[in-house]
Amino acid sequence: MRLSITPMDEAPGVDEDEAGVRGQKAMRLIITDVTEMHGGNYCVAGWKAQGQRMVRPLPNGANWTAGLLQQHGIAPGASIDVTPTGQQHPSAFPHHTEDTLVDQATIQHVNGGPINWFAAGAPLTYGTVSGAFFGHIAHNSIWNNILQGVYVPVGAQVGSLAAVRLPRAAVQFVEEFDKLKAVLNDGNARYKLAVSSLVLKTAWRQGGLAAVQQALPATPQFHIRLGLARAFGNPPDKCYLMVNGIHG
């Protein structure tokens, strides 16, 4: 059974406006993104239904470990309660929009899902990649009419996490320089993006592109999670766009 989503999917006693109560009361998150990082670390993000916004919970200010993921049943569609510390993360925009330091000891698994990704109150989706990031999308080059090196500039006043709703036929996967990439066609442009999704990368390592296809939801429409990598390079002025997950 898929869980319904309503504004009451919030930890008891949490106000819509968290100002002044951070570090005191828990907030409920629907997990939307679980992505691989370097060094055995993972990034987790979730949808705060009552506030209609994305949150990137950072346990004690750090990334998630495999042990933490397993301990708390962290997977897309699951729900957790967690309490912010009230401290500000020193990150720059756009990541500062969602970065939230949380008390690791307060993480509580609520349920394992799944949810209806297209129901009223579900995590927000947009029709185009550019629309999801409010026009801040740029790219390094174009090859075969596909935008390459797609990024949002550091400092852009926009979120670093978003989603688009696209038909299954608008998504393709390719292997490039021993890495998994996705090609998205949103009707306005085609984008080649690195895949960071833990589910999809695990399937790819185990069985190649065929296994990636098998790991996709059996739905005609996809809820495609998009996220920005933290800036790197010299100078570190670009946050490159990645596919953080595909749900349906």
N, C-alpha and C positions, 0 to 999 in steps of 0.2 A: 504494500500500500504506500502510495506517495503521500507525504505530509503536506497539508495545506499551510500557507504562509499568511499570517496576519500581523498587524502591528503589535499584538500581544506576545509575539515571539521575542520576548525581551526578559531579561532576568528580573525577578520581582523587585519592585521599588525603584526602578531606574526611571529617571525623568527623561523626557524627550531632549531637553537641553542638558548636556552633561557638564556645562560650565559650573565650576564650584563643587562638583561632587566626585570628580575623578580621584581615584585612590580610596574611595569609600564604598562605592557600590559597583556591582558587576554589570557588565553588558553582555547581551547574547549575540553571538555571531553565527551565521550560516556559512560554513566553509565553502569557498568558491574556487580558490587557487591553492595548489600544492606543487611547488616547483623545485627542481634540483639546482643546487648551487655548488661551488667548488668546496673541496675539503670535507665532504660528508655532511654538509649543512643544507638546510631546506628553508624555503620561504613559504609562509602561509598567509593567506588573506581571506577575509570574510565580509559578508554583507550584514550590516546592522539594519534590520528591517524597519524598526521604529523610526530611526533617523534617516532612512533611505540613503545610506552612504557606505562606502567601502572603508575597511579598517585593515591595517597590516599590524597584527599583534606581535610584538617583539618580547619574548619571555626574558625578563630581567635585562632588557635592552639588547638581547642577542638574537641570532637566528635559531631555528628549530633543529634539533638533532633527530636521527632516526629513532632513538629511544623515546623521545618526547612524542613523536608522531604515533608510535605504537601504543604508548602508555595511555594516551587520551583519545585514541580512535580517530585521528585526524585524517579526513578524506573529504573530497568534494561532496556536498550534500549533507554532511554531518553538522550538528549544532553543538556549540560549546558556550559556557559562561566563563568570563574572565574579567578580572578587575584591573583597570589602568592604575599605574603608580601615581599619575598626576604630573610626572616629569616630562619635559619637552625633549624630543629627540633632536639632535643637532643637525639633522639632514637638511639638504637644500631642496627647494621645489624642483620637479613636481612630486618627489617622494614624500616630502614633508606633509603633503595633504593627508596621507593615510598612516604614516609611521606613528605607532602608539606603543609606548613602553607599558608592559603589563607585568604584574606580579606572578611569576611562574607557579608559585604555590597555590594560586587561586584558580588555576585552569580546571574546569569541570566538564566532563563529557555529558551532554544532555540527551542526544539521540543520534543514531547513525544514518538517519534519512531512509530512503532517498527523498528528494523534493521534486515538485513539478517546476522545472526551470522556466516555464512560460506562463505560470499562473499569475494572477493579480498579487502584487506584493513581492514577487520573485526579484532576484537581482536584476537591475536595470540593463537593458540592451539598447543599442543604437543600430541604425540601418547601414551606416558606413564607418569605415575606420577613421576617416578625417572627422566625422561628426562625433565619434566617441571621445576624441581628444580636442574638440572644439577648435579645429582648424590649425592646431599647432604642429601637425605632422609635416616632416620634411624628409628628404632622401638624398643619398650620395650619388646615385646613378640610376640609369634605366637600361635594361638589357632585355631584348626580345619583348618589349612593351611591358616589362615587369619592373616595378620599383624595387631597388636594391638598397640595403643599408638604411632602412626606414628608422627615423628617430624623432624625438622631441627634444628641443634644446634645454639644457640645464637652466633652471630659473623660471621656466614657463609656469604661469599661474594656472595650472590645470592638474587634474589627478594623474597618478601614475598607473592606475588600474581601471579597466573598463571592459566592455563586452559588446560584441556585435551579434546580430541574429542573421544567419545566412543559410541558404539551402545547401543540402549535402553536396550537390554538384558544383558548388562554388569553392570547394576546398580540395586541394590536392597535396600530396606529400612527395618529397624528393629527397635523395641523398646527395649531399654536396660536400666534398672534402671531409668525408667520414663524419658528417654531422647530419642530423635530421632537420629538414626545413619544411615549412608549409607555404603553399601559394594560395592566397585568398583573393577572390574576385568579388568585390562588393558592388559591382555595377558601374562604379565611377573610376576605379583603378584596380590593378592587380599588384599584390604585395608579396614579396618573398621574405619570410620571417623565420628566425630561429625558433625551434620548439624547446620550451623549458619544462613542459608538463611532466611531472614524475610518472604518471600513468602511461603516457604515450612514449616517453623515452625508455621506460622499462620494457614495454612491449617491443619496441624497435630493436633493442639490444638482444632480446630473446628470439625474435623471429623476423626481423627486417620489416620492410614496408607492408608485407602481407599481414603481419601481426598487428601493425598499427591500424590497418583497416578493420581488423577484427575487434580492436579495442574501442572503436568508435561506437557511439550510441546508435541504435537501430531506429532512428527517427529521420523524417524527411527534412526537418529544420534543425540546425545546430545553434546552441548558445556557445559562442566562442569567446573564451577569456583571453584578454590581451593585457600585457603588462610591460612596463619599461624596466630595462636593466639599469642599475646604478651607473652613473657616468664613469667612463674610464678613457684612457688614451692621453695624448699630450698635445694640446691641453684636454682635460676631461670635461668636454663641453656638450657631449651628446649622450642621450639616454636611448639606447636602441630598443625597438619594439620586438616583443616575443609573443608566441602563443603559449599561454599558461595552462590551457585546458580546453576540452571540448565536451559539452554536456548536451543532453537532449531528453 
